[in-house]
Amino acid sequence: MGCNLPDGGVEAEFEGFTEALDVMEAWCRQGPRLALVSSVEATRETGAPKHSGFTVSG
């Protein structure tokens, strides 16, 4: 789950195994080609999944 913020930032939420989350966090720190990533704040939580299934909107 993610969204663009009014200040130009991006907020995203990921769920998965630790190894997959590590890969996603590393990608977020680099960003896509031509992106300028100035900082990343990551918070890890434990517990039951909040979402099920997979959706793409746009």
C-alpha positions in Angstrom: 0.0 0.0 0.0 1.4 3.4 -0.8 0.6 7.0 -1.7 2.2 10.2 -2.8 2.3 12.9 -0.1 1.6 16.6 -0.6 5.2 17.5 0.3 6.6 15.3 -2.6 7.3 12.3 -0.4 6.0 8.8 -0.8 4.5 6.6 1.9 4.5 2.8 1.5 3.5 -0.2 3.5 4.9 -3.7 2.8 4.2 -7.0 4.4 6.3 -10.2 4.0 9.2 -12.3 5.2 12.2 -10.4 6.7 14.4 -11.2 3.7 11.9 -9.7 1.3 11.4 -6.7 3.4 15.1 -6.1 3.5 15.3 -6.2 -0.3 12.3 -3.7 -0.6 13.9 -1.4 2.0 17.2 -1.4 0.1 15.4 -0.7 -3.2 13.5 2.2 -1.5 16.8 3.7 -0.4 18.0 3.7 -4.0 14.7 4.4 -5.8 13.9 3.9 -9.4 16.2 5.3 -12.2 16.3 9.1 -12.2 14.9 9.3 -8.6 16.4 11.4 -5.9 16.0 9.7 -2.6 17.0 12.0 0.3 16.0 9.8 3.2 14.0 6.7 4.1 12.3 6.1 7.5 11.5 2.4 8.1 9.5 0.9 10.9 9.2 -2.8 11.4 6.2 -4.3 13.2 5.3 -7.8 14.1 1.9 -9.5 14.2 -0.8 -10.8 12.0 -0.9 -9.5 8.4 -3.1 -6.5 7.9 -3.8 -7.2 4.2 -4.6 -10.2 2.1 -4.3 -10.6 -1.6 -2.6 -8.4 -4.1 -4.0 -5.3 -5.9 -2.5 -2.7 -8.2 -4.3 0.6 -8.7 -3.4 3.5 -10.8 
